[in-house]
Amino acid sequence: MPLTKADIIDSIHHRLGLPKARSIQVTETLLEIIKQTLASGEDVLISGFGKFCVKNKQERKGRNPQTGEDMMLGSRRVVTFKCSGVLRDRINGGNMSDDRLNDYHQKKEKIRSQKNMGI
């Protein structure tokens, strides 16, 4: 059973104790930020989760499935997702190795320090 937007809203509502309307607003705002960023052609990187990338697909040959006639399919942009090593390890049921976990926390701390220093 897939996780739905309604499930996410309910989870935020229960875990954070926010009113339901506020949980909806937070979820909708986050998703809108992600959609706008991707629509502008920028990637979205969520540390510890993964990266949504906008890729350009070239024009290519295709076939009309009803007639079998060859045709050219136009170029387009698609969104791909590459999960982080942290998420991959969690999905595969294992805990991260101590070295990998330490690397992750060191990188996270370095980024936090740089933000605090205004870099």
JOTA-V687277 format. One record per pair of residues at least 4 apart in sequence whose ideal C-beta (glycine too) atoms are under 6 Angstrom apart, sorted by the first residue. I is the first residue (numbers start at 1). J is the second residue. Records with the same first field share a line. If there is no record, write none. Layout:
I = J + J
This chain:
3 = 7
8 = 27
9 = 23 + 24 + 27
11 = 15
12 = 16 + 23
13 = 18 + 20 + 23
18 = 22 + 23
34 = 44
37 = 42 + 44
38 = 54 + 79
41 = 54
43 = 51 + 53
44 = 52
45 = 51
48 = 84 + 86
49 = 84 + 87
50 = 81 + 82 + 83 + 84 + 87
51 = 82
52 = 79 + 81
53 = 80
54 = 77 + 79
55 = 78 + 80
56 = 77
57 = 76 + 78
58 = 75
59 = 72 + 74 + 75
60 = 73
62 = 71 + 73
63 = 70
64 = 69 + 71
83 = 87 + 88
86 = 104
89 = 94 + 96
96 = 100 + 101
114 = 119
